[in-house]
Amino acid sequence: MNKIYYLASCDTCRKIIKSLPENDLVFQDIRQDPITEEQLEEMHKLAGSYEALFSRKAQLYKSMDLKNKDLKEADFKKYILEHYTFLSRPVFIIDNKIYIGNSQKNVAEVIKALAN
């Protein structure tokens, strides 16, 4: 099953979704339907670390002063499960490969993977 974890209220996510070719993605708005620990474990297995899934751009990251803390893998997991804003978005899982974030290179790889 191919899936996208995104925020419906995020302009960047909406723009990326509009640019996608016809596909069979299952959409999960992580604000309305928070990710489960099982889903996060699947993402972790594909990404190799929780840190790769963690967004340092999140406003809570700054307001909680996390940049001055020595975060470990367990901390990244805990924060991602606590609040959706800590998941770097969007996250695509296509044919058991993970694509994290909204860089142009990443979006181009997603479009290519969906076109195949």
FIBAFI-120873 format. One record per atom (N, C-alpha, C, O): z, y negated, x negated; atom name. Coordinates in nm, 4 decimals, padded with zeros to 6 digits. Example, Ala and Ser with C-alpha at 12.3 -4.5 7.8 and 13.67 -1.06 7.14 Angstrom:
FIBAFI-120873
+----------+----------+----------+------+
:        w :        v :        u : name :
+----------+----------+----------+------+
:  00.7800 :  00.5690 : -01.3190 :    N :
:  00.7800 :  00.4500 : -01.2300 :   CA :
:  00.7800 :  00.3300 : -01.3200 :    C :
:  00.8465 :  00.3319 : -01.4236 :    O :
:  00.7080 :  00.2250 : -01.2850 :    N :
:  00.7140 :  00.1060 : -01.3670 :   CA :
:  00.7870 : -00.0030 : -01.2900 :    C :
:  00.8039 : -00.1138 : -01.3409 :    O :
+----------+----------+----------+------+
//
This chain:
FIBAFI-120873
+----------+----------+----------+------+
:        w :        v :        u : name :
+----------+----------+----------+------+
:  00.0000 :  00.1183 : -00.0842 :    N :
:  00.0000 :  00.0000 :  00.0000 :   CA :
:  00.0000 : -00.1245 : -00.0886 :    C :
:  00.0846 : -00.1389 : -00.1769 :    O :
: -00.0942 : -00.2128 : -00.0644 :    N :
: -00.1026 : -00.3392 : -00.1357 :   CA :
: -00.0222 : -00.4441 : -00.0597 :    C :
: -00.0270 : -00.4520 :  00.0631 :    O :
:  00.0524 : -00.5250 : -00.1363 :    N :
:  00.1473 : -00.6145 : -00.0712 :   CA :
:  00.1558 : -00.7478 : -00.1436 :    C :
:  00.1311 : -00.7567 : -00.2638 :    O :
:  00.1914 : -00.8516 : -00.0682 :    N :
:  00.2204 : -00.9825 : -00.1248 :   CA :
:  00.3562 : -01.0288 : -00.0736 :    C :
:  00.3841 : -01.0250 :  00.0462 :    O :
:  00.4396 : -01.0724 : -00.1668 :    N :
:  00.5672 : -01.1357 : -00.1346 :   CA :
:  00.5454 : -01.2846 : -00.1568 :    C :
:  00.5083 : -01.3267 : -00.2664 :    O :
:  00.5682 : -01.3640 : -00.0534 :    N :
:  00.5346 : -01.5056 : -00.0605 :   CA :
:  00.6261 : -01.5865 :  00.0298 :    C :
:  00.7102 : -01.5312 :  00.1008 :    O :
:  00.6087 : -01.7189 :  00.0262 :    N :
:  00.6780 : -01.8075 :  00.1197 :   CA :
:  00.5733 : -01.8746 :  00.2072 :    C :
:  00.4828 : -01.9405 :  00.1559 :    O :
:  00.5843 : -01.8590 :  00.3371 :    N :
:  00.4887 : -01.9196 :  00.4301 :   CA :
:  00.4937 : -02.0723 :  00.4226 :    C :
:  00.3945 : -02.1392 :  00.4517 :    O :
:  00.6075 : -02.1268 :  00.3841 :    N :
:  00.6234 : -02.2722 :  00.3780 :   CA :
:  00.5762 : -02.3322 :  00.2459 :    C :
:  00.5792 : -02.4540 :  00.2285 :    O :
:  00.5328 : -02.2480 :  00.1532 :    N :
:  00.4918 : -02.2935 :  00.0198 :   CA :
:  00.3427 : -02.3273 :  00.0190 :    C :
:  00.2589 : -02.2409 :  00.0446 :    O :
:  00.3098 : -02.4534 : -00.0105 :    N :
:  00.1695 : -02.4957 : -00.0128 :   CA :
:  00.0879 : -02.4164 : -00.1142 :    C :
: -00.0268 : -02.3805 : -00.0874 :    O :
:  00.1464 : -02.3889 : -00.2304 :    N :
:  00.0748 : -02.3148 : -00.3340 :   CA :
:  00.0435 : -02.1733 : -00.2860 :    C :
: -00.0680 : -02.1245 : -00.3045 :    O :
:  00.1415 : -02.1076 : -00.2245 :    N :
:  00.1186 : -01.9721 : -00.1717 :   CA :
:  00.0088 : -01.9738 : -00.0661 :    C :
: -00.0789 : -01.8874 : -00.0661 :    O :
:  00.0132 : -02.0717 :  00.0239 :    N :
: -00.0878 : -02.0802 :  00.1307 :   CA :
: -00.2272 : -02.1010 :  00.0713 :    C :
: -00.3244 : -02.0410 :  00.1173 :    O :
: -00.2364 : -02.1860 : -00.0306 :    N :
: -00.3647 : -02.2130 : -00.0951 :   CA :
: -00.4202 : -02.0861 : -00.1610 :    C :
: -00.5393 : -02.0568 : -00.1506 :    O :
: -00.3332 : -02.0118 : -00.2283 :    N :
: -00.3748 : -01.8875 : -00.2936 :   CA :
: -00.4213 : -01.7863 : -00.1896 :    C :
: -00.5244 : -01.7215 : -00.2078 :    O :
: -00.3464 : -01.7723 : -00.0814 :    N :
: -00.3813 : -01.6759 :  00.0235 :   CA :
: -00.5170 : -01.7093 :  00.0834 :    C :
: -00.5958 : -01.6190 :  00.1112 :    O :
: -00.5459 : -01.8389 :  00.1042 :    N :
: -00.6757 : -01.8800 :  00.1585 :   CA :
: -00.7903 : -01.8440 :  00.0645 :    C :
: -00.9024 : -01.8198 :  00.1093 :    O :
: -00.7625 : -01.8404 : -00.0656 :    N :
: -00.8683 : -01.8140 : -00.1645 :   CA :
: -00.8976 : -01.6650 : -00.1821 :    C :
: -00.9928 : -01.6283 : -00.2510 :    O :
: -00.8166 : -01.5793 : -00.1205 :    N :
: -00.8314 : -01.4354 : -00.1400 :   CA :
: -00.9503 : -01.3804 : -00.0612 :    C :
: -00.9790 : -01.4268 :  00.0491 :    O :
: -01.0195 : -01.2807 : -00.1187 :    N :
: -01.1262 : -01.2150 : -00.0424 :   CA :
: -01.0652 : -01.1316 :  00.0708 :    C :
: -00.9440 : -01.1110 :  00.0761 :    O :
: -01.1503 : -01.0852 :  00.1593 :    N :
: -01.1060 : -00.9957 :  00.2674 :   CA :
: -01.0270 : -00.8808 :  00.2043 :    C :
: -01.0707 : -00.8209 :  00.1061 :    O :
: -00.9104 : -00.8509 :  00.2619 :    N :
: -00.8256 : -00.7502 :  00.1979 :   CA :
: -00.7373 : -00.6807 :  00.3004 :    C :
: -00.7359 : -00.7153 :  00.4185 :    O :
: -00.6630 : -00.5808 :  00.2510 :    N :
: -00.5716 : -00.5048 :  00.3362 :   CA :
: -00.4266 : -00.5279 :  00.2953 :    C :
: -00.3426 : -00.4392 :  00.3101 :    O :
: -00.3974 : -00.6475 :  00.2438 :    N :
: -00.2615 : -00.6783 :  00.1988 :   CA :
: -00.1618 : -00.6785 :  00.3137 :    C :
: -00.1925 : -00.7222 :  00.4246 :    O :
: -00.0424 : -00.6290 :  00.2853 :    N :
:  00.0701 : -00.6418 :  00.3770 :   CA :
:  00.1457 : -00.7664 :  00.3315 :    C :
:  00.1848 : -00.7764 :  00.2152 :    O :
:  00.1659 : -00.8602 :  00.4220 :    N :
:  00.2301 : -00.9870 :  00.3891 :   CA :
:  00.3784 : -00.9817 :  00.4223 :    C :
:  00.4169 : -00.9363 :  00.5300 :    O :
:  00.4614 : -01.0279 :  00.3299 :    N :
:  00.6051 : -01.0368 :  00.3549 :   CA :
:  00.6539 : -01.1758 :  00.3152 :    C :
:  00.6624 : -01.2092 :  00.1971 :    O :
:  00.6858 : -01.2561 :  00.4173 :    N :
:  00.7437 : -01.3886 :  00.3949 :   CA :
:  00.8904 : -01.3670 :  00.3584 :    C :
:  00.9702 : -01.3261 :  00.4428 :    O :
:  00.9253 : -01.3940 :  00.2345 :    N :
:  01.0582 : -01.3577 :  00.1851 :   CA :
:  01.1700 : -01.4455 :  00.2415 :    C :
:  01.2878 : -01.4145 :  00.2236 :    O :
:  01.1345 : -01.5536 :  00.3089 :    N :
:  01.2386 : -01.6322 :  00.3763 :   CA :
:  01.2751 : -01.5658 :  00.5096 :    C :
:  01.3927 : -01.5556 :  00.5447 :    O :
:  01.1733 : -01.5210 :  00.5827 :    N :
:  01.1950 : -01.4586 :  00.7132 :   CA :
:  01.2390 : -01.3129 :  00.7004 :    C :
:  01.3158 : -01.2625 :  00.7824 :    O :
:  01.1896 : -01.2468 :  00.5974 :    N :
:  01.2137 : -01.1039 :  00.5770 :   CA :
:  01.2516 : -01.0835 :  00.4296 :    C :
:  01.1670 : -01.0458 :  00.3485 :    O :
:  01.3783 : -01.1083 :  00.3951 :    N :
:  01.4209 : -01.1036 :  00.2543 :   CA :
:  01.3898 : -00.9694 :  00.1883 :    C :
:  01.3897 : -00.8644 :  00.2526 :    O :
:  01.3633 : -00.9765 :  00.0573 :    N :
:  01.3352 : -00.8535 : -00.0155 :   CA :
:  01.4613 : -00.7679 : -00.0225 :    C :
:  01.5732 : -00.8185 : -00.0313 :    O :
:  01.4399 : -00.6394 : -00.0184 :    N :
:  01.5512 : -00.5453 : -00.0258 :   CA :
:  01.5723 : -00.5061 : -00.1721 :    C :
:  01.4880 : -00.5324 : -00.2579 :    O :
:  01.6839 : -00.4440 : -00.1976 :    N :
:  01.7106 : -00.3965 : -00.3331 :   CA :
:  01.6060 : -00.2924 : -00.3729 :    C :
:  01.5625 : -00.2886 : -00.4880 :    O :
:  01.5663 : -00.2087 : -00.2785 :    N :
:  01.4645 : -00.1065 : -00.3057 :   CA :
:  01.3310 : -00.1710 : -00.3447 :    C :
:  01.2651 : -00.1262 : -00.4385 :    O :
:  01.2920 : -00.2758 : -00.2726 :    N :
:  01.1680 : -00.3461 : -00.3052 :   CA :
:  01.1774 : -00.4121 : -00.4435 :    C :
:  01.0819 : -00.4095 : -00.5212 :    O :
:  01.2926 : -00.4705 : -00.4724 :    N :
:  01.3123 : -00.5340 : -00.6023 :   CA :
:  01.3076 : -00.4306 : -00.7136 :    C :
:  01.2546 : -00.4573 : -00.8214 :    O :
:  01.3628 : -00.3125 : -00.6877 :    N :
:  01.3577 : -00.2044 : -00.7871 :   CA :
:  01.2126 : -00.1639 : -00.8161 :    C :
:  01.1762 : -00.1396 : -00.9311 :    O :
:  01.1307 : -00.1571 : -00.7111 :    N :
:  00.9893 : -00.1240 : -00.7294 :   CA :
:  00.9213 : -00.2320 : -00.8146 :    C :
:  00.8454 : -00.1999 : -00.9061 :    O :
:  00.9481 : -00.3584 : -00.7852 :    N :
:  00.8901 : -00.4680 : -00.8629 :   CA :
:  00.9365 : -00.4605 : -01.0083 :    C :
:  00.8576 : -00.4806 : -01.1007 :    O :
:  01.0648 : -00.4313 : -01.0275 :    N :
:  01.1222 : -00.4210 : -01.1615 :   CA :
:  01.0532 : -00.3113 : -01.2417 :    C :
:  01.0212 : -00.3295 : -01.3591 :    O :
:  01.0308 : -00.1975 : -01.1770 :    N :
:  00.9669 : -00.0840 : -01.2430 :   CA :
:  00.8262 : -00.1227 : -01.2916 :    C :
:  00.7846 : -00.0837 : -01.4006 :    O :
:  00.7543 : -00.1995 : -01.2097 :    N :
:  00.6183 : -00.2400 : -01.2450 :   CA :
:  00.6163 : -00.3549 : -01.3457 :    C :
:  00.5286 : -00.3610 : -01.4319 :    O :
:  00.7127 : -00.4451 : -01.3346 :    N :
:  00.7158 : -00.5647 : -01.4211 :   CA :
:  00.7842 : -00.5387 : -01.5547 :    C :
:  00.7546 : -00.6048 : -01.6542 :    O :
:  00.8762 : -00.4419 : -01.5567 :    N :
:  00.9463 : -00.4112 : -01.6806 :   CA :
:  01.0786 : -00.4823 : -01.6986 :    C :
:  01.1600 : -00.4423 : -01.7819 :    O :
:  01.1013 : -00.5879 : -01.6209 :    N :
:  01.2299 : -00.6580 : -01.6286 :   CA :
:  01.2496 : -00.7440 : -01.5039 :    C :
:  01.1541 : -00.7800 : -01.4351 :    O :
:  01.3759 : -00.7756 : -01.4771 :    N :
:  01.4062 : -00.8682 : -01.3673 :   CA :
:  01.3742 : -01.0102 : -01.4100 :    C :
:  01.3370 : -01.0942 : -01.3280 :    O :
:  01.3891 : -01.0364 : -01.5396 :    N :
:  01.3624 : -01.1716 : -01.5898 :   CA :
:  01.2174 : -01.2121 : -01.5633 :    C :
:  01.1903 : -01.3286 : -01.5342 :    O :
:  01.1241 : -01.1175 : -01.5729 :    N :
:  00.9831 : -01.1464 : -01.5463 :   CA :
:  00.9603 : -01.1893 : -01.4015 :    C :
:  00.8641 : -01.2603 : -01.3719 :    O :
:  01.0479 : -01.1467 : -01.3123 :    N :
:  01.0368 : -01.1794 : -01.1696 :   CA :
:  01.1132 : -01.3061 : -01.1331 :    C :
:  01.0999 : -01.3563 : -01.0214 :    O :
:  01.1918 : -01.3575 : -01.2247 :    N :
:  01.2847 : -01.4670 : -01.1986 :   CA :
:  01.2164 : -01.6020 : -01.2184 :    C :
:  01.1453 : -01.6228 : -01.3168 :    O :
:  01.2383 : -01.6926 : -01.1249 :    N :
:  01.1798 : -01.8258 : -01.1329 :   CA :
:  01.2805 : -01.9267 : -01.1881 :    C :
:  01.3850 : -01.9521 : -01.1282 :    O :
:  01.2467 : -01.9823 : -01.3021 :    N :
:  01.3299 : -02.0887 : -01.3599 :   CA :
:  01.2933 : -02.2246 : -01.3019 :    C :
:  01.3545 : -02.3258 : -01.3364 :    O :
:  01.1940 : -02.2270 : -01.2142 :    N :
:  01.1526 : -02.3522 : -01.1494 :   CA :
:  01.2316 : -02.3787 : -01.0215 :    C :
:  01.2223 : -02.4868 : -00.9634 :    O :
:  01.3082 : -02.2809 : -00.9785 :    N :
:  01.3838 : -02.2934 : -00.8536 :   CA :
:  01.4839 : -02.4086 : -00.8628 :    C :
:  01.5499 : -02.4270 : -00.9651 :    O :
:  01.4941 : -02.4845 : -00.7560 :    N :
:  01.5894 : -02.5965 : -00.7543 :   CA :
:  01.7329 : -02.5477 : -00.7727 :    C :
:  01.8144 : -02.6153 : -00.8354 :    O :
:  01.7630 : -02.4313 : -00.7182 :    N :
:  01.8982 : -02.3765 : -00.7354 :   CA :
:  01.9286 : -02.3439 : -00.8811 :    C :
:  02.0441 : -02.3483 : -00.9234 :    O :
:  01.8257 : -02.3114 : -00.9571 :    N :
:  01.8441 : -02.2820 : -01.0998 :   CA :
:  01.9035 : -02.4027 : -01.1705 :    C :
:  01.9934 : -02.3906 : -01.2537 :    O :
:  01.8504 : -02.5202 : -01.1348 :    N :
:  01.9014 : -02.6442 : -01.1945 :   CA :
:  02.0365 : -02.6826 : -01.1351 :    C :
:  02.1294 : -02.7166 : -01.2083 :    O :
:  02.0474 : -02.6770 : -01.0034 :    N :
:  02.1706 : -02.7232 : -00.9388 :   CA :
:  02.2901 : -02.6330 : -00.9701 :    C :
:  02.4043 : -02.6790 : -00.9691 :    O :
:  02.2646 : -02.5053 : -00.9976 :    N :
:  02.3739 : -02.4137 : -01.0343 :   CA :
:  02.3975 : -02.4122 : -01.1854 :    C :
:  02.4825 : -02.3386 : -01.2356 :    O :
:  02.3209 : -02.4947 : -01.2566 :    N :
:  02.3314 : -02.5078 : -01.4021 :   CA :
:  02.3142 : -02.3732 : -01.4728 :    C :
:  02.3824 : -02.3446 : -01.5712 :    O :
:  02.2229 : -02.2917 : -01.4220 :    N :
:  02.2005 : -02.1592 : -01.4801 :   CA :
:  02.1312 : -02.1666 : -01.6163 :    C :
:  02.1403 : -02.0736 : -01.6964 :    O :
:  02.0616 : -02.2787 : -01.6418 :    N :
:  01.9918 : -02.2894 : -01.7701 :   CA :
:  02.0887 : -02.2933 : -01.8877 :    C :
:  02.0503 : -02.2640 : -02.0010 :    O :
:  02.2128 : -02.3289 : -01.8618 :    N :
:  02.3136 : -02.3342 : -01.9677 :   CA :
:  02.4000 : -02.2083 : -01.9723 :    C :
:  02.5006 : -02.2032 : -02.0431 :    O :
:  02.3593 : -02.1072 : -01.8960 :    N :
:  02.4323 : -01.9803 : -01.8967 :   CA :
:  02.3462 : -01.8735 : -01.9653 :    C :
:  02.2233 : -01.8795 : -01.9617 :    O :
:  02.4112 : -01.7785 : -02.0262 :    N :
:  02.3420 : -01.6689 : -02.0927 :   CA :
:  02.3215 : -01.5572 : -01.9910 :    C :
:  02.4054 : -01.4682 : -01.9769 :    O :
:  02.2078 : -01.5633 : -01.9197 :    N :
:  02.1817 : -01.4675 : -01.8124 :   CA :
:  02.1311 : -01.3348 : -01.8675 :    C :
:  02.0468 : -01.3317 : -01.9571 :    O :
:  02.1823 : -01.2278 : -01.8141 :    N :
:  02.1420 : -01.0915 : -01.8493 :   CA :
:  02.0572 : -01.0342 : -01.7356 :    C :
:  02.0458 : -01.0957 : -01.6296 :    O :
:  01.9985 : -00.9179 : -01.7570 :    N :
:  01.9150 : -00.8537 : -01.6550 :   CA :
:  01.9901 : -00.8385 : -01.5219 :    C :
:  01.9331 : -00.8630 : -01.4156 :    O :
:  02.1151 : -00.7991 : -01.5275 :    N :
:  02.1943 : -00.7814 : -01.4052 :   CA :
:  02.2102 : -00.9140 : -01.3306 :    C :
:  02.2138 : -00.9164 : -01.2076 :    O :
:  02.2197 : -01.0243 : -01.4056 :    N :
:  02.2312 : -01.1566 : -01.3422 :   CA :
:  02.1015 : -01.1938 : -01.2714 :    C :
:  02.1034 : -01.2433 : -01.1587 :    O :
:  01.9881 : -01.1695 : -01.3386 :    N :
:  01.8591 : -01.2009 : -01.2763 :   CA :
:  01.8432 : -01.1237 : -01.1458 :    C :
:  01.7997 : -01.1795 : -01.0450 :    O :
:  01.8783 : -00.9963 : -01.1478 :    N :
:  01.8694 : -00.9127 : -01.0275 :   CA :
:  01.9590 : -00.9680 : -00.9173 :    C :
:  01.9165 : -00.9818 : -00.8026 :    O :
:  02.0822 : -00.9994 : -00.9529 :    N :
:  02.1786 : -01.0495 : -00.8544 :   CA :
:  02.1278 : -01.1780 : -00.7886 :    C :
:  02.1329 : -01.1913 : -00.6664 :    O :
:  02.0792 : -01.2720 : -00.8689 :    N :
:  02.0337 : -01.4001 : -00.8137 :   CA :
:  01.9090 : -01.3830 : -00.7275 :    C :
:  01.8966 : -01.4482 : -00.6239 :    O :
:  01.8167 : -01.2967 : -00.7684 :    N :
:  01.6962 : -01.2743 : -00.6871 :   CA :
:  01.7342 : -01.2151 : -00.5518 :    C :
:  01.6777 : -01.2539 : -00.4496 :    O :
:  01.8284 : -01.1223 : -00.5500 :    N :
:  01.8712 : -01.0625 : -00.4227 :   CA :
:  01.9531 : -01.1603 : -00.3389 :    C :
:  01.9504 : -01.1538 : -00.2160 :    O :
:  02.0255 : -01.2504 : -00.4040 :    N :
:  02.1090 : -01.3479 : -00.3323 :   CA :
:  02.0259 : -01.4518 : -00.2591 :    C :
:  02.0581 : -01.4880 : -00.1459 :    O :
:  01.9186 : -01.5006 : -00.3225 :    N :
:  01.8423 : -01.6098 : -00.2620 :   CA :
:  01.6948 : -01.5978 : -00.2970 :    C :
:  01.6586 : -01.5824 : -00.4137 :    O :
:  01.6098 : -01.6051 : -00.1945 :    N :
:  01.4658 : -01.5873 : -00.2121 :   CA :
:  01.4044 : -01.6841 : -00.3123 :    C :
:  01.3029 : -01.6520 : -00.3741 :    O :
:  01.4628 : -01.8000 : -00.3295 :    N :
:  01.4035 : -01.9015 : -00.4171 :   CA :
:  01.3983 : -01.8585 : -00.5634 :    C :
:  01.3221 : -01.9152 : -00.6417 :    O :
:  01.4782 : -01.7591 : -00.6009 :    N :
:  01.4796 : -01.7140 : -00.7397 :   CA :
:  01.3660 : -01.6164 : -00.7736 :    C :
:  01.3466 : -01.5830 : -00.8905 :    O :
:  01.2916 : -01.5709 : -00.6736 :    N :
:  01.1776 : -01.4835 : -00.7003 :   CA :
:  01.0569 : -01.5708 : -00.7331 :    C :
:  01.0199 : -01.6584 : -00.6549 :    O :
:  00.9968 : -01.5471 : -00.8468 :    N :
:  00.8753 : -01.6187 : -00.8842 :   CA :
:  00.7671 : -01.5790 : -00.7837 :    C :
:  00.7475 : -01.4606 : -00.7567 :    O :
:  00.6980 : -01.6771 : -00.7293 :    N :
:  00.6050 : -01.6477 : -00.6200 :   CA :
:  00.4650 : -01.6985 : -00.6517 :    C :
:  00.4451 : -01.7900 : -00.7317 :    O :
:  00.3686 : -01.6346 : -00.5849 :    N :
:  00.3770 : -01.5104 : -00.5089 :   CA :
:  00.3821 : -01.3893 : -00.6015 :    C :
:  00.3487 : -01.3979 : -00.7196 :    O :
:  00.4242 : -01.2772 : -00.5458 :    N :
:  00.4211 : -01.1503 : -00.6182 :   CA :
:  00.3271 : -01.0583 : -00.5408 :    C :
:  00.3468 : -01.0318 : -00.4222 :    O :
:  00.2251 : -01.0108 : -00.6106 :    N :
:  00.1305 : -00.9158 : -00.5525 :   CA :
:  00.1538 : -00.7796 : -00.6145 :    C :
:  00.1774 : -00.7687 : -00.7348 :    O :
:  00.1474 : -00.6764 : -00.5332 :    N :
:  00.1428 : -00.5394 : -00.5833 :   CA :
:  00.0140 : -00.4799 : -00.5275 :    C :
: -00.0008 : -00.4585 : -00.4071 :    O :
: -00.0795 : -00.4539 : -00.6204 :    N :
: -00.2119 : -00.4043 : -00.5823 :   CA :
: -00.2407 : -00.2805 : -00.6662 :    C :
: -00.2440 : -00.2864 : -00.7891 :    O :
: -00.2610 : -00.1700 : -00.5988 :    N :
: -00.2898 : -00.0427 : -00.6666 :   CA :
: -00.1887 : -00.0134 : -00.7779 :    C :
: -00.2255 :  00.0205 : -00.8904 :    O :
: -00.0608 : -00.0275 : -00.7433 :    N :
:  00.0504 : -00.0006 : -00.8353 :   CA :
:  00.0492 : -00.0868 : -00.9615 :    C :
:  00.0999 : -00.0458 : -01.0659 :    O :
: -00.0085 : -00.2053 : -00.9512 :    N :
: -00.0036 : -00.3033 : -01.0599 :   CA :
:  00.0551 : -00.4310 : -01.0013 :    C :
:  00.0251 : -00.4678 : -00.8877 :    O :
:  00.1398 : -00.4989 : -01.0806 :    N :
:  00.2081 : -00.6172 : -01.0299 :   CA :
:  00.1485 : -00.7435 : -01.0906 :    C :
:  00.1138 : -00.7474 : -01.2086 :    O :
:  00.1376 : -00.8455 : -01.0080 :    N :
:  00.0894 : -00.9771 : -01.0486 :   CA :
:  00.1955 : -01.0776 : -01.0026 :    C :
:  00.2245 : -01.0883 : -00.8834 :    O :
:  00.2526 : -01.1507 : -01.0978 :    N :
:  00.3660 : -01.2380 : -01.0677 :   CA :
:  00.3295 : -01.3827 : -01.0947 :    C :
:  00.2846 : -01.4169 : -01.2041 :    O :
:  00.3488 : -01.4676 : -00.9949 :    N :
:  00.3320 : -01.6107 : -01.0147 :   CA :
:  00.1966 : -01.6634 : -00.9733 :    C :
:  00.1112 : -01.5901 : -00.9234 :    O :
:  00.1790 : -01.7935 : -00.9956 :    N :
:  00.0624 : -01.8629 : -00.9417 :   CA :
: -00.0282 : -01.9236 : -01.0483 :    C :
: -00.1031 : -02.0169 : -01.0195 :    O :
: -00.0224 : -01.8721 : -01.1707 :    N :
: -00.1111 : -01.9253 : -01.2743 :   CA :
: -00.2562 : -01.8951 : -01.2365 :    C :
: -00.2833 : -01.7977 : -01.1662 :    O :
: -00.3487 : -01.9781 : -01.2830 :    N :
: -00.4899 : -01.9572 : -01.2512 :   CA :
: -00.5370 : -01.8205 : -01.2984 :    C :
: -00.6126 : -01.7529 : -01.2286 :    O :
: -00.4926 : -01.7798 : -01.4164 :    N :
: -00.5309 : -01.6505 : -01.4730 :   CA :
: -00.4827 : -01.5369 : -01.3820 :    C :
: -00.5565 : -01.4423 : -01.3547 :    O :
: -00.3590 : -01.5478 : -01.3363 :    N :
: -00.3009 : -01.4457 : -01.2492 :   CA :
: -00.3758 : -01.4375 : -01.1163 :    C :
: -00.4076 : -01.3283 : -01.0691 :    O :
: -00.4036 : -01.5525 : -01.0564 :    N :
: -00.4740 : -01.5559 : -00.9282 :   CA :
: -00.6142 : -01.4972 : -00.9438 :    C :
: -00.6612 : -01.4245 : -00.8563 :    O :
: -00.6810 : -01.5284 : -01.0551 :    N :
: -00.8140 : -01.4731 : -01.0806 :   CA :
: -00.8080 : -01.3209 : -01.0919 :    C :
: -00.8967 : -01.2519 : -01.0417 :    O :
: -00.7046 : -01.2679 : -01.1571 :    N :
: -00.6886 : -01.1221 : -01.1692 :   CA :
: -00.6637 : -01.0579 : -01.0330 :    C :
: -00.7145 : -00.9493 : -01.0050 :    O :
: -00.5851 : -01.1253 : -00.9478 :    N :
: -00.5581 : -01.0751 : -00.8125 :   CA :
: -00.6880 : -01.0700 : -00.7321 :    C :
: -00.7177 : -00.9699 : -00.6670 :    O :
: -00.7645 : -01.1783 : -00.7372 :    N :
: -00.8912 : -01.1829 : -00.6628 :   CA :
: -00.9846 : -01.0714 : -00.7098 :    C :
: -01.0497 : -01.0057 : -00.6286 :    O :
: -00.9906 : -01.0505 : -00.8414 :    N :
: -01.0748 : -00.9439 : -00.8968 :   CA :
: -01.0269 : -00.8062 : -00.8506 :    C :
: -01.1077 : -00.7208 : -00.8140 :    O :
: -00.8948 : -00.7850 : -00.8525 :    N :
: -00.8376 : -00.6555 : -00.8096 :   CA :
: -00.8653 : -00.6293 : -00.6616 :    C :
: -00.8933 : -00.5159 : -00.6225 :    O :
: -00.8576 : -00.7338 : -00.5798 :    N :
: -00.8822 : -00.7165 : -00.4354 :   CA :
: -01.0293 : -00.6967 : -00.4046 :    C :
: -01.0637 : -00.6336 : -00.3046 :    O :
: -01.1159 : -00.7493 : -00.4885 :    N :
: -01.2605 : -00.7381 : -00.4660 :   CA :
: -01.3106 : -00.5968 : -00.4966 :    C :
: -01.4149 : -00.5553 : -00.4461 :    O :
: -01.2363 : -00.5236 : -00.5789 :    N :
: -01.2789 : -00.3874 : -00.6158 :   CA :
: -01.2502 : -00.2859 : -00.5085 :    C :
: -01.2805 : -00.1678 : -00.5256 :    O :
+----------+----------+----------+------+
//
